[in-house]
Amino acid sequence: MRFAKLILASSAAIALTACGSEDVENTPVDDIDEIVDNDTEYDPMTRDYTLSEEAQARRDQFDEEATAEEYGQYRDEIMAEQDTAESMASEREDNASAMAPSDGGSDSASGSSTDTMASSGEASSNDMPERDSETNMRTRASMTWSYLDRDDSNRLSVAEYAIWAIPLDPTEPEPNDAKPPYVETEEINKAADSFFYYDIDGDSYLDRREFTAARRGENFDPQETTG
């Protein structure tokens, strides 16, 4: 089953309301690597998040400086990347391997063993993701799981998640080899708010199921889902 492509804004609102009250464990997981239209990809920076008491405790221990430094290292990697037919074929293979269960059965966590690289169904490894001309970052809608999982741990840290949450328009590095402030304090903290909101199991990482919920913009605020 694949990550659903949102067609109309009204349909998106209805779908969001319908899934808002569902528990993550009971929510079918689409293929998070399907590429959707840039105009419909959810932007996690556009809302406020109400954290549970446990999530807030983890959020309070969040190391903003260390995360910003890790994020900067990933941004340096991204700026030096070049997409080729070979690299995209390797990425698709990595995505498929990561999603395939070790016992050969169905992968209930990811819901699919196939990665898609275009919004209109299956795409070949020759299809290149759209990248920003100035930062060389992929557009949010073009970010696959393996693109975000920079350390190949099959889970996302706050810094890796921030690549998706804060995809474009970073602050520029300071001159004279100063530490690159690729992300503003407000931006990294806003990304952390949404990260800990979707960290349902409380391990301070996002697995595929949790990131799927984030990518959909699912709503778990009790006062909003019951209102």
N, CA, C and O of each residue as an XYZ file, in Angstrom:
908
protein
N       0.845     -1.184      0.000
C       0.000      0.000      0.000
C       0.877      1.229      0.000
O       1.896      1.249      0.691
N       0.532      2.221     -0.724
C       1.413      3.356     -0.927
C       0.887      4.593     -0.222
O      -0.296      4.703      0.101
N       1.822      5.535      0.007
C       1.470      6.828      0.606
C       0.495      7.547     -0.304
O       0.786      7.782     -1.476
N      -0.666      7.897      0.237
C      -1.730      8.443     -0.580
C      -1.383      9.835     -1.097
O      -0.903     10.689     -0.352
N      -1.629     10.041     -2.353
C      -1.409     11.365     -2.951
C      -2.656     12.203     -2.720
O      -3.760     11.807     -3.094
N      -2.476     13.352     -2.108
C      -3.604     14.228     -1.835
C      -4.008     14.937     -3.113
O      -3.160     15.515     -3.794
N      -5.277     14.903     -3.445
C      -5.736     15.471     -4.709
C      -6.364     16.848     -4.504
O      -5.991     17.805     -5.182
N      -7.308     16.952     -3.581
C      -7.991     18.214     -3.350
C      -7.812     18.640     -1.916
O      -7.709     17.796     -1.026
N      -7.775     19.940     -1.676
C      -7.590     20.423     -0.307
C      -8.736     19.978      0.580
O      -8.528     19.652      1.748
N      -9.944     19.961      0.038
C     -11.083     19.522      0.833
C     -10.976     18.058      1.187
O     -11.322     17.664      2.302
N     -10.502     17.240      0.259
C     -10.318     15.814      0.540
C      -9.269     15.610      1.599
O      -9.390     14.728      2.449
N      -8.225     16.437      1.546
C      -7.163     16.326      2.549
C      -7.701     16.625      3.928
O      -7.363     15.938      4.892
N      -8.554     17.666      4.035
C      -9.101     18.027      5.338
C      -9.974     16.925      5.887
O      -9.923     16.627      7.080
N     -10.790     16.303      5.016
C     -11.657     15.216      5.456
C     -10.839     14.033      5.907
O     -11.131     13.430      6.940
N      -9.811     13.689      5.138
C      -8.970     12.547      5.485
C      -8.255     12.781      6.791
O      -8.113     11.861      7.596
N      -7.794     14.020      7.019
C      -7.051     14.333      8.233
C      -7.950     14.206      9.447
O      -7.537     13.692     10.486
N      -9.207     14.688      9.307
C     -10.148     14.590     10.413
C     -10.481     13.152     10.718
O     -10.603     12.769     11.882
N     -10.630     12.338      9.664
C     -11.002     10.939      9.846
C      -9.932     10.152     10.554
O     -10.242      9.289     11.375
N      -8.656     10.434     10.250
C      -7.578      9.647     10.838
C      -7.087     10.237     12.139
O      -6.275      9.622     12.831
N      -7.575     11.446     12.491
C      -7.037     12.126     13.639
C      -7.182     11.379     14.936
O      -6.301     11.461     15.793
N      -8.282     10.641     15.113
C      -8.526      9.991     16.382
C      -7.982      8.583     16.445
O      -8.107      7.915     17.472
N      -7.377      8.121     15.361
C      -6.861      6.760     15.351
C      -5.541      6.678     16.069
O      -4.732      7.604     16.009
N      -5.322      5.581     16.743
C      -4.029      5.323     17.354
C      -3.044      4.934     16.268
O      -3.423      4.313     15.275
N      -1.759      5.304     16.454
C      -0.766      5.024     15.424
C      -0.681      3.543     15.139
O      -0.503      3.149     13.986
N      -0.804      2.707     16.164
C      -0.674      1.271     15.975
C      -1.780      0.720     15.082
O      -1.598     -0.320     14.449
N      -2.934      1.406     15.020
C      -4.057      0.913     14.231
C      -4.195      1.645     12.910
O      -5.155      1.423     12.172
N      -3.248      2.512     12.607
C      -3.314      3.291     11.389
C      -2.566      2.592     10.268
O      -1.371      2.331     10.405
N      -3.239      2.278      9.148
C      -2.516      1.672      8.021
C      -1.411      2.594      7.570
O      -1.591      3.810      7.510
N      -0.253      2.014      7.248
C       0.904      2.807      6.867
C       1.133      2.690      5.375
O       1.365      1.597      4.858
N       1.069      3.813      4.686
C       1.337      3.833      3.260
C       2.832      3.898      3.026
O       3.614      4.001      3.971
N       3.220      3.839      1.779
C       4.628      3.932      1.410
C       5.079      5.375      1.570
O       4.704      6.232      0.770
N       5.882      5.655      2.597
C       6.286      7.023      2.866
C       7.229      7.565      1.818
O       7.500      8.765      1.801
N       7.738      6.712      0.941
C       8.688      7.163     -0.055
C       8.018      7.571     -1.358
O       8.704      7.943     -2.310
N       6.675      7.509     -1.421
C       6.027      7.983     -2.635
C       6.131      9.495     -2.701
O       5.946     10.185     -1.698
N       6.421      9.991     -3.855
C       6.614     11.418     -4.033
C       5.283     12.058     -4.392
O       4.608     11.616     -5.322
N       4.907     13.091     -3.663
C       3.642     13.775     -3.902
C       3.908     15.170     -4.426
O       5.044     15.644     -4.428
N       2.843     15.822     -4.871
C       2.994     17.171     -5.388
C       3.543     18.095     -4.315
O       3.162     17.990     -3.149
N       4.437     19.000     -4.702
C       5.026     19.931     -3.741
C       3.954     20.748     -3.036
O       4.107     21.091     -1.864
N       2.873     21.062     -3.735
C       1.839     21.909     -3.165
C       1.019     21.192     -2.100
O       0.334     21.844     -1.312
N       1.074     19.853     -2.062
C       0.240     19.124     -1.128
C       1.035     18.413     -0.045
O       0.441     17.872      0.888
N       2.352     18.396     -0.139
C       3.163     17.767      0.895
C       2.983     18.526      2.201
O       3.088     19.753      2.227
N       2.714     17.809      3.279
C       2.443     18.443      4.562
C       3.659     19.207      5.068
O       4.790     18.733      4.960
N       3.421     20.381      5.615
C       4.484     21.212      6.188
C       4.335     21.202      7.705
O       3.417     21.833      8.227
N       5.219     20.497      8.435
C       5.077     20.372      9.886
C       5.366     21.654     10.644
O       5.127     21.725     11.849
N       5.880     22.672      9.955
C       6.242     23.919     10.613
C       5.077     24.904     10.663
O       5.242     26.031     11.129
N       3.911     24.496     10.193
C       2.794     25.426     10.053
C       1.746     25.286     11.144
O       0.673     25.879     11.031
N       2.019     24.525     12.196
C       1.036     24.378     13.265
C       1.742     24.268     14.606
O       2.949     24.036     14.667
N       0.979     24.436     15.678
C       1.489     24.247     17.028
C       1.114     22.849     17.499
O       0.100     22.294     17.076
N       1.940     22.281     18.378
C       1.758     20.904     18.815
C       1.566     20.841     20.324
O       2.325     21.444     21.083
N       0.555     20.112     20.744
C       0.308     19.885     22.159
C       0.932     18.553     22.543
O       0.477     17.500     22.096
N       1.971     18.595     23.369
C       2.691     17.385     23.744
C       2.113     16.771     25.008
O       1.627     17.475     25.894
N       2.175     15.462     25.076
C       1.795     14.775     26.311
C       2.824     15.107     27.386
O       3.890     15.645     27.087
N       2.508     14.789     28.620
C       3.437     15.067     29.709
C       4.761     14.351     29.497
O       5.822     14.930     29.732
N       4.713     13.089     29.052
C       5.936     12.317     28.819
C       6.729     12.900     27.654
O       7.952     13.022     27.726
N       6.025     13.258     26.579
C       6.706     13.841     25.415
C       7.321     15.185     25.766
O       8.415     15.506     25.301
N       6.638     15.967     26.576
C       7.173     17.263     26.976
C       8.441     17.095     27.803
O       9.372     17.892     27.683
N       8.483     16.059     28.644
C       9.683     15.796     29.448
C      10.873     15.489     28.544
O      11.984     15.954     28.799
N      10.645     14.701     27.481
C      11.721     14.414     26.532
C      12.094     15.659     25.746
O      13.264     15.905     25.454
N      11.090     16.427     25.415
C      11.331     17.665     24.676
C      12.170     18.638     25.509
O      13.019     19.342     24.963
N      11.944     18.684     26.806
C      12.681     19.589     27.683
C      14.163     19.223     27.764
O      14.998     20.077     28.065
N      14.491     17.960     27.498
C      15.881     17.507     27.536
C      16.568     17.610     26.173
O      17.728     17.225     26.029
N      15.868     18.114     25.204
C      16.383     18.233     23.846
C      17.611     19.132     23.800
O      17.598     20.242     24.332
N      18.673     18.647     23.161
C      19.924     19.390     23.042
C      19.919     20.149     21.719
O      20.281     19.608     20.674
N      19.512     21.382     21.782
C      19.378     22.201     20.573
C      20.709     22.391     19.856
O      20.778     22.278     18.632
N      21.768     22.681     20.613
C      23.066     22.964     20.002
C      23.632     21.739     19.301
O      24.134     21.844     18.181
N      23.558     20.570     19.950
C      24.088     19.346     19.348
C      23.298     18.976     18.096
O      23.870     18.521     17.106
N      21.992     19.174     18.146
C      21.150     18.855     16.990
C      21.456     19.787     15.829
O      21.524     19.346     14.682
N      21.641     21.063     16.111
C      21.972     22.018     15.052
C      23.322     21.677     14.417
O      23.501     21.828     13.208
N      24.263     21.219     15.232
C      25.566     20.834     14.698
C      25.449     19.597     13.806
O      26.039     19.541     12.727
N      24.682     18.607     14.269
C      24.467     17.398     13.459
C      23.762     17.752     12.153
O      24.116     17.247     11.087
N      22.767     18.622     12.247
C      22.038     19.068     11.070
C      22.987     19.734     10.075
O      22.886     19.507      8.869
N      23.912     20.559     10.584
C      24.875     21.229      9.722
C      25.777     20.257      8.993
O      26.118     20.476      7.831
N      26.168     19.180      9.664
C      27.001     18.157      9.023
C      26.247     17.494      7.876
O      26.813     17.247      6.811
N      24.974     17.209      8.102
C      24.172     16.597      7.041
C      23.980     17.568      5.885
O      23.967     17.161      4.724
N      23.831     18.857      6.201
C      23.664     19.837      5.136
C      24.919     19.931      4.281
O      24.833     20.103      3.065
N      26.092     19.818      4.915
C      27.343     19.820      4.144
C      27.391     18.624      3.196
O      27.824     18.751      2.051
N      26.943     17.461      3.676
C      26.900     16.266      2.826
C      25.970     16.489      1.640
O      26.305     16.180      0.496
N      24.802     17.031      1.939
C      23.787     17.233      0.911
C      24.280     18.199     -0.166
O      24.054     17.977     -1.356
N      24.949     19.261      0.251
C      25.436     20.251     -0.706
C      26.452     19.668     -1.679
O      26.625     20.177     -2.787
N      27.127     18.592     -1.261
C      28.152     17.975     -2.111
C      27.601     16.815     -2.939
O      28.327     16.248     -3.755
N      26.351     16.456     -2.749
C      25.781     15.293     -3.435
C      25.489     15.578     -4.905
O      25.205     16.710     -5.297
N      25.568     14.525     -5.698
C      25.138     14.582     -7.092
C      24.305     13.346     -7.382
O      24.729     12.227     -7.095
N      23.125     13.541     -7.950
C      22.253     12.425     -8.305
C      22.633     11.897     -9.687
O      22.735     12.658    -10.649
N      22.838     10.602     -9.769
C      23.115      9.943    -11.045
C      22.188      8.745    -11.167
O      21.526      8.361    -10.203
N      22.145      8.160    -12.350
C      21.331      6.961    -12.534
C      21.783      5.864    -11.578
O      20.960      5.130    -11.031
N      23.086      5.758    -11.379
C      23.617      4.720    -10.493
C      23.255      5.001     -9.034
O      22.872      4.088     -8.303
N      23.375      6.261     -8.611
C      23.065      6.587     -7.224
C      21.586      6.402     -6.931
O      21.220      5.967     -5.840
N      20.729      6.728     -7.897
C      19.302      6.561     -7.679
C      18.918      5.088     -7.652
O      18.040      4.689     -6.887
N      19.569      4.281     -8.482
C      19.304      2.841     -8.443
C      19.721      2.271     -7.092
O      19.023      1.434     -6.520
N      20.865      2.729     -6.588
C      21.334      2.274     -5.285
C      20.392      2.720     -4.176
O      20.137      1.969     -3.235
N      19.876      3.935     -4.285
C      18.955      4.447     -3.269
C      17.660      3.640     -3.246
O      17.138      3.314     -2.180
N      17.152      3.326     -4.428
C      15.924      2.534     -4.492
C      16.155      1.145     -3.902
O      15.286      0.602     -3.220
N      17.317      0.581     -4.166
C      17.639     -0.731     -3.617
C      17.744     -0.670     -2.094
O      17.275     -1.568     -1.396
N      18.361      0.396     -1.587
C      18.476      0.568     -0.145
C      17.103      0.718      0.503
O      16.840      0.149      1.562
N      16.234      1.488     -0.143
C      14.884      1.668      0.389
C      14.140      0.340      0.441
O      13.502      0.013      1.443
N      14.226     -0.421     -0.645
C      13.525     -1.703     -0.691
C      14.076     -2.664      0.347
O      13.311     -3.384      0.987
N      15.401     -2.687      0.525
C      16.013     -3.582      1.505
C      15.621     -3.211      2.924
O      15.362     -4.082      3.755
N      15.580     -1.909      3.196
C      15.229     -1.453      4.538
C      13.785     -1.768      4.876
O      13.456     -2.027      6.033
N      12.910     -1.746      3.857
C      11.500     -1.997      4.107
C      11.152     -3.470      4.101
O      10.091     -3.848      4.598
N      12.014     -4.315      3.552
C      11.706     -5.737      3.476
C      11.917     -6.393      4.838
O      12.976     -6.209      5.437
N      10.932     -7.162      5.354
C      11.083     -7.841      6.639
C      12.128     -8.935      6.556
O      12.305     -9.560      5.511
N      12.821     -9.164      7.665
C      13.907    -10.144      7.680
C      13.423    -11.567      7.488
O      14.188    -12.427      7.050
N      12.145    -11.834      7.814
C      11.630    -13.197      7.687
C      10.982    -13.457      6.342
O      10.478    -14.550      6.083
N      10.999    -12.448      5.493
C      10.443    -12.619      4.154
C       8.945    -12.434      4.091
O       8.354    -12.583      3.021
N       8.308    -12.111      5.218
C       6.872    -11.922      5.232
C       6.521    -10.485      4.944
O       7.340     -9.717      4.439
N       5.283    -10.125      5.272
C       4.850     -8.762      5.033
C       5.407     -7.856      6.100
O       5.577     -8.266      7.248
N       5.689     -6.634      5.731
C       6.256     -5.659      6.645
C       5.140     -4.794      7.190
O       4.710     -3.841      6.541
N       4.671     -5.124      8.377
C       3.556     -4.388      8.934
C       3.944     -2.984      9.347
O       3.081     -2.113      9.456
N       5.243     -2.743      9.581
C       5.662     -1.419     10.012
C       5.674     -0.428      8.868
O       5.330      0.740      9.050
N       6.069     -0.888      7.679
C       6.157      0.049      6.566
C       4.956     -0.039      5.634
O       4.634      0.929      4.945
N       4.295     -1.181      5.607
C       3.128     -1.335      4.770
C       3.453     -1.587      3.316
O       2.542     -1.805      2.518
N       4.729     -1.565      2.942
C       5.101     -1.777      1.555
C       6.577     -2.084      1.473
O       7.357     -1.679      2.335
N       6.958     -2.804      0.428
C       8.372     -3.077      0.212
C       8.869     -2.406     -1.052
O       9.950     -2.732     -1.543
N       8.093     -1.470     -1.586
C       8.454     -0.824     -2.841
C       8.585      0.665     -2.646
O       7.717      1.303     -2.050
N       9.666      1.216     -3.145
C       9.889      2.659     -3.096
C       9.490      3.256     -4.427
O       9.812      2.690     -5.472
N       8.798      4.383     -4.420
C       8.455      5.071     -5.658
C       9.168      6.393     -5.700
O       9.344      7.048     -4.673
N       9.577      6.790     -6.879
C      10.340      8.016     -7.034
C       9.590      9.056     -7.870
O      10.190     10.026     -8.333
N       8.305      8.862     -8.063
C       7.530      9.861     -8.785
C       6.101      9.801     -8.306
O       5.667      8.784     -7.766
N       5.363     10.879     -8.495
C       3.997     10.934     -8.000
C       3.052     10.127     -8.872
O       1.944      9.812     -8.437
N       3.446      9.791    -10.065
C       2.565      9.099    -10.994
C       2.949      7.631    -11.139
O       3.147      7.144    -12.252
N       3.055      6.928    -10.014
C       3.298      5.492    -10.068
C       4.757      5.134    -10.083
O       5.609      5.907     -9.646
N       5.045      3.926    -10.600
C       6.409      3.424    -10.598
C       7.306      4.269    -11.493
O       6.897      4.727    -12.560
N       8.522      4.460    -11.038
C       9.480      5.221    -11.822
C      10.780      4.451    -11.889
O      11.077      3.632    -11.018
N      11.546      4.714    -12.916
C      12.803      4.012    -13.066
C      13.893      4.691    -12.263
O      13.712      5.807    -11.777
N      15.041      4.008    -12.123
C      16.161      4.575    -11.373
C      16.779      5.763    -12.086
O      17.623      6.454    -11.515
N      16.365      6.016    -13.347
C      16.897      7.155    -14.085
C      16.190      8.461    -13.726
O      16.665      9.537    -14.087
N      15.068      8.381    -13.025
C      14.349      9.577    -12.635
C      15.113     10.312    -11.537
O      15.495      9.716    -10.531
N      15.328     11.592    -11.734
C      16.098     12.375    -10.786
C      15.169     13.204     -9.902
O      14.218     13.811    -10.397
N      15.437     13.233     -8.608
C      14.610     14.051     -7.712
C      14.872     15.528     -7.935
O      15.959     15.920     -8.359
N      13.883     16.332     -7.651
C      14.030     17.774     -7.809
C      14.849     18.328     -6.641
O      14.576     18.023     -5.480
N      15.850     19.140     -6.962
C      16.693     19.753     -5.935
C      16.680     21.269     -6.070
O      16.538     21.817     -7.163
N      16.833     21.927     -4.929
C      16.891     23.382     -4.913
C      18.203     23.847     -5.536
O      19.260     23.297     -5.228
N      18.147     24.835     -6.393
C      19.330     25.272     -7.139
C      20.395     25.907     -6.247
O      21.579     25.866     -6.584
N      20.003     26.487     -5.130
C      20.962     27.169     -4.273
C      21.518     26.267     -3.177
O      22.715     26.310     -2.893
N      20.672     25.458     -2.561
C      21.115     24.643     -1.428
C      21.443     23.212     -1.812
O      22.094     22.501     -1.046
N      21.000     22.773     -2.993
C      21.133     21.395     -3.460
C      20.302     20.414     -2.634
O      20.475     19.201     -2.760
N      19.413     20.920     -1.798
C      18.524     20.045     -1.053
C      17.358     19.623     -1.937
O      16.893     20.391     -2.781
N      16.893     18.399     -1.735
C      15.693     17.974     -2.434
C      14.491     18.737     -1.884
O      14.469     19.128     -0.717
N      13.509     18.941     -2.728
C      12.261     19.492     -2.230
C      11.670     18.524     -1.232
O      11.931     17.323     -1.297
N      10.877     19.034     -0.309
C      10.314     18.183      0.752
C       9.603     16.957      0.170
O       9.733     15.853      0.699
N       8.864     17.150     -0.903
C       8.113     16.046     -1.488
C       8.998     15.005     -2.149
O       8.548     13.889     -2.407
N      10.255     15.352     -2.428
C      11.165     14.431     -3.101
C      12.103     13.702     -2.144
O      13.018     13.001     -2.576
N      11.872     13.868     -0.850
C      12.749     13.260      0.149
C      12.267     11.859      0.511
O      11.208     11.704      1.119
N      13.031     10.849      0.145
C      12.701      9.475      0.500
C      13.283      9.136      1.867
O      14.061      9.900      2.439
N      12.890      7.980      2.370
C      13.379      7.537      3.678
C      14.906      7.422      3.696
O      15.545      7.907      4.630
N      15.493      6.796      2.690
C      16.939      6.598      2.690
C      17.691      7.915      2.502
O      18.833      8.042      2.943
N      17.066      8.888      1.858
C      17.675     10.213      1.744
C      17.769     10.867      3.123
O      18.769     11.512      3.437
N      16.734     10.703      3.941
C      16.712     11.304      5.272
C      17.527     10.508      6.280
O      18.124     11.084      7.189
N      17.555      9.191      6.128
C      18.263      8.329      7.079
C      19.758      8.362      6.776
O      20.303      7.422      6.198
N      20.410      9.444      7.167
C      21.791      9.696      6.759
C      22.778      8.703      7.345
O      23.811      8.433      6.732
N      22.486      8.149      8.524
C      23.424      7.209      9.147
C      23.020      5.749      8.945
O      23.611      4.850      9.544
N      22.014      5.513      8.102
C      21.573      4.150      7.755
C      21.174      3.337      8.983
O      21.428      2.134      9.039
N      20.557      3.982      9.958
C      20.132      3.284     11.170
C      18.685      2.811     11.094
O      18.198      2.154     12.015
N      17.995      3.141     10.005
C      16.588      2.805      9.812
C      15.693      3.463     10.865
O      14.664      2.913     11.258
N      16.104      4.641     11.307
C      15.307      5.483     12.185
C      15.839      6.903     12.035
O      16.979      7.100     11.615
N      15.026      7.881     12.373
C      15.418      9.267     12.183
C      15.669      9.958     13.515
O      14.841      9.894     14.424
N      16.819     10.619     13.625
C      17.087     11.488     14.756
C      16.376     12.822     14.508
O      15.812     13.041     13.436
N      16.408     13.703     15.501
C      15.799     15.022     15.305
C      16.478     15.745     14.146
O      15.802     16.386     13.342
N      17.798     15.652     14.049
C      18.531     16.344     12.988
C      18.171     15.787     11.615
O      18.013     16.552     10.663
N      18.038     14.473     11.500
C      17.660     13.868     10.222
C      16.227     14.249      9.861
O      15.932     14.567      8.709
N      15.351     14.213     10.841
C      13.965     14.629     10.620
C      13.896     16.094     10.190
O      13.062     16.470      9.367
N      14.786     16.920     10.757
C      14.785     18.352     10.436
C      15.131     18.611      8.981
O      14.757     19.651      8.437
N      15.839     17.687      8.338
C      16.117     17.842      6.905
C      14.811     17.946      6.140
O      14.685     18.736      5.204
N      13.829     17.131      6.552
C      12.508     17.176      5.920
C      11.667     18.325      6.463
O      10.984     19.019      5.710
N      11.725     18.518      7.784
C      10.873     19.525      8.407
C      11.281     20.948      8.022
O      10.427     21.824      7.886
N      12.590     21.180      7.846
C      13.101     22.513      7.481
C      13.877     22.367      6.176
O      15.101     22.502      6.188
N      13.223     22.100      5.065
C      13.948     21.673      3.864
C      14.702     22.758      3.119
O      15.741     22.470      2.526
N      14.213     24.013      3.126
C      14.813     25.044      2.280
C      15.055     26.333      3.061
O      14.660     26.472      4.218
N      15.712     27.258      2.393
C      15.960     28.587      2.939
C      16.689     28.581      4.276
O      16.224     29.206      5.229
N      17.817     27.890      4.367
C      18.580     27.943      5.617
C      19.352     29.253      5.702
O      19.536     29.939      4.697
N      19.799     29.593      6.896
C      20.687     30.741      7.006
C      22.039     30.348      6.432
O      22.451     29.191      6.518
N      22.714     31.307      5.855
C      23.992     31.028      5.199
C      25.123     30.946      6.220
O      25.065     31.598      7.263
N      26.157     30.147      5.925
C      27.315     30.091      6.833
C      27.956     31.465      6.979
O      27.983     32.260      6.040
N      28.465     31.722      8.163
C      29.165     32.974      8.393
C      30.517     32.941      7.676
O      31.053     31.861      7.427
N      31.077     34.109      7.341
C      32.378     34.140      6.655
C      33.522     33.752      7.589
O      33.334     33.581      8.793
N      34.687     33.622      7.013
C      35.918     33.350      7.766
C      35.864     32.018      8.514
O      36.360     31.903      9.635
N      35.257     31.017      7.879
C      35.229     29.663      8.423
C      34.551     29.573      9.786
O      34.838     28.660     10.560
N      33.667     30.497     10.081
C      32.914     30.409     11.331
C      31.952     29.227     11.258
O      31.648     28.732     10.173
N      31.479     28.783     12.409
C      30.552     27.648     12.450
C      29.313     27.977     11.630
O      28.697     29.020     11.850
N      28.932     27.117     10.691
C      27.792     27.426      9.819
C      26.463     27.369     10.579
O      26.064     26.303     11.048
N      25.790     28.490     10.699
C      24.469     28.467     11.339
C      23.392     28.126     10.316
O      22.604     28.985      9.919
N      23.365     26.864      9.895
C      22.439     26.479      8.837
C      20.981     26.548      9.276
O      20.081     26.542      8.436
N      20.743     26.612     10.563
C      19.363     26.591     11.029
C      19.206     27.587     12.173
O      20.057     27.676     13.058
N      18.111     28.328     12.140
C      17.819     29.279     13.198
C      17.316     28.548     14.437
O      16.760     27.454     14.338
N      17.513     29.157     15.603
C      17.048     28.557     16.861
C      15.555     28.280     16.814
O      15.102     27.215     17.232
N      14.800     29.228     16.310
C      13.351     29.058     16.232
C      12.982     27.883     15.333
O      12.051     27.137     15.637
N      13.704     27.715     14.231
C      13.404     26.631     13.297
C      13.682     25.260     13.910
O      12.849     24.358     13.815
N      14.850     25.098     14.540
C      15.190     23.790     15.091
C      14.272     23.436     16.251
O      13.948     22.265     16.445
N      13.852     24.426     17.020
C      12.941     24.161     18.122
C      11.533     23.824     17.627
O      10.843     22.994     18.219
N      11.118     24.465     16.551
C       9.816     24.150     15.967
C       9.817     22.735     15.396
O       8.842     21.998     15.538
N      10.917     22.364     14.751
C      11.035     20.999     14.238
C      11.017     20.000     15.381
O      10.407     18.937     15.263
N      11.678     20.326     16.488
C      11.697     19.437     17.649
C      10.304     19.263     18.233
O       9.950     18.169     18.672
N       9.511     20.326     18.243
C       8.142     20.219     18.746
C       7.367     19.138     17.997
O       6.716     18.288     18.604
N       7.450     19.188     16.669
C       6.706     18.206     15.868
C       7.332     16.822     15.981
O       6.626     15.814     15.972
N       8.656     16.773     16.089
C       9.340     15.482     16.224
C       8.857     14.735     17.462
O       8.473     13.569     17.368
N       8.870     15.381     18.604
C       8.470     14.706     19.842
C       6.966     14.458     19.885
O       6.502     13.566     20.595
N       6.219     15.230     19.140
C       4.779     14.982     19.015
C       4.517     13.636     18.331
O       3.617     12.892     18.721
N       5.317     13.340     17.308
C       5.113     12.101     16.554
C       5.967     10.939     17.060
O       5.847      9.822     16.557
N       6.818     11.185     18.038
C       7.598     10.109     18.646
C       6.711      9.357     19.639
O       6.845      9.515     20.853
N       5.814      8.549     19.111
C       4.782      7.910     19.922
C       5.356      6.906     20.911
O       4.870      6.813     22.038
N       6.374      6.155     20.518
C       6.914      5.133     21.416
C       7.913      5.692     22.422
O       8.364      4.966     23.308
N       8.264      6.960     22.303
C       9.071      7.616     23.306
C      10.536      7.255     23.323
O      11.189      7.396     24.357
N      11.080      6.786     22.192
C      12.503      6.410     22.180
C      13.391      7.530     21.637
O      14.592      7.331     21.450
N      12.810      8.704     21.383
C      13.531      9.872     20.869
C      14.081      9.665     19.463
O      15.053     10.312     19.073
N      13.465      8.768     18.706
C      13.716      8.580     17.281
C      12.361      8.383     16.607
O      11.374      8.054     17.265
N      12.322      8.583     15.306
C      11.113      8.273     14.549
C      11.361      7.053     13.684
O      12.308      7.020     12.899
N      10.499      6.040     13.831
C      10.557      4.914     12.917
C       9.677      5.227     11.714
O       9.104      6.313     11.620
N       9.572      4.281     10.803
C       8.813      4.534      9.570
C       7.349      4.848      9.838
O       6.771      5.736      9.211
N       6.756      4.119     10.767
C       5.343      4.341     11.078
C       5.136      5.751     11.635
O       4.196      6.448     11.254
N       6.021      6.157     12.535
C       5.889      7.480     13.143
C       6.138      8.586     12.130
O       5.456      9.610     12.141
N       7.124      8.380     11.247
C       7.383      9.396     10.231
C       6.240      9.471      9.220
O       5.937     10.545      8.700
N       5.612      8.336      8.943
C       4.443      8.350      8.070
C       3.362      9.241      8.662
O       2.738     10.027      7.949
N       3.139      9.118      9.973
C       2.154      9.968     10.644
C       2.538     11.433     10.532
O       1.681     12.289     10.315
N       3.842     11.725     10.682
C       4.309     13.101     10.553
C       4.129     13.607      9.131
O       3.708     14.744      8.918
N       4.449     12.764      8.167
C       4.361     13.181      6.768
C       2.913     13.413      6.350
O       2.640     14.240      5.480
N       1.998     12.693      6.961
C       0.579     12.900      6.699
C       0.026     14.091      7.470
O      -1.017     14.636      7.111
N       0.726     14.496      8.533
C       0.197     15.549      9.390
C      -0.934     15.062     10.249
O      -1.886     15.799     10.502
N      -0.844     13.810     10.711
C      -1.922     13.253     11.521
C      -2.032     13.990     12.851
O      -1.054     14.535     13.363
N      -3.229     13.994     13.390
C      -3.543     14.802     14.558
C      -3.839     13.911     15.748
O      -4.754     13.089     15.705
N      -3.052     14.076     16.825
C      -3.270     13.301     18.033
C      -3.614     14.171     19.240
O      -3.612     13.689     20.373
N      -3.910     15.459     19.001
C      -4.285     16.341     20.101
C      -5.696     15.984     20.585
O      -6.644     16.105     19.809
N      -5.867     15.550     21.832
C      -7.185     15.136     22.314
C      -8.242     16.213     22.157
O      -9.366     15.927     21.744
N      -7.888     17.461     22.487
C      -8.895     18.514     22.437
C      -9.287     18.852     21.025
O     -10.356     19.421     20.803
N      -8.429     18.509     20.033
C      -8.761     18.794     18.649
C      -9.495     17.633     17.993
O     -10.387     17.845     17.171
N      -9.123     16.405     18.353
C      -9.751     15.250     17.720
C     -11.149     15.031     18.254
O     -11.955     14.359     17.610
N     -11.458     15.586     19.426
C     -12.798     15.394     19.995
C     -13.666     16.612     19.810
O     -14.859     16.576     20.111
N     -13.079     17.707     19.311
C     -13.827     18.937     19.164
C     -14.676     18.964     17.909
O     -15.367     19.950     17.652
